[in-house]
């Protein structure tokens, strides 16, 4: 297994945590909390301190992250520590002041954006943009916080002339989308990837109807049913839920898709944006 580009160990741990065994999560928790201590330990010392059964458990863990040897793992970790790239904790505590909460939320958002910038595959976004460019109709599905993201993208794409459909009511969508048409492209947004309201409308779609999934878990039901799956990386906190921080990343992703499609249209997009601006002008005093 190869590591994913130039990604920090902490980012890899964050991304791969959902696929770890209970023991691997125990190892990763210790590394996140005591990275400097790990540098001074041999494999046998690390396995003893953590309380795992054998050295081979540590070997399987760093290979799971994509490292060929323990030395390579520790050198990479040391480089991250020296460069201060170890991700600090942004968990909000009950006694935090408003200033601390502000600093943690902003820092957490910046960190999560940085992780996603590195780990989100450009070629997958390009595939999504290619599907949307040639779509006859773009159908956006998302509810709750994901509905806000869907509405944002609906508005952006409508401004540049795409035939888009969005409705916040899942019952209306069930009826309206019961017979998808050739050329339809669904954009399904669900951080868990398990929302039935999002998954049901695409279950029995014909093969010529394509699905772009935007989710926090590419191995979820939505991820598996998507032709193109864009995974969002975020870390769950006690007061600041996944949805709060992942929303910022998903809005940024909307902007990438929007700008990418604008560039595909060339100079003609300027007229569409101007027309949309004029259409809104009468609402301003």
Buried (B, 14 or more C-beta within 10 A) or exposed (E): EEBBEEBBBBBBBBBBBEEBEEBBBBBBEBBBEBBEEBEEBEBEBBBEEBEBEEBEBBBBBBBBBBBEEBEEBBEBBBEBBEEEEBBEEBBBEEEBEEEEBEEBBEEBBEBBBBBBEBBBEEEBBEBBBBBBEEBEBBBBBBBBBBBBBBBBBBBBBBBBBBEBBBBEEBEEBEEBBEEBEEBBBBBBBBBBBBBEBBBBBBEEBEEEBBBBBBBBBBEBBBBEBBBBBBBBBBBEBEEBBBBBBBBBBBEBBBEBBBEBBBEBBEEEBEEBBEEBEEEEEEEEE
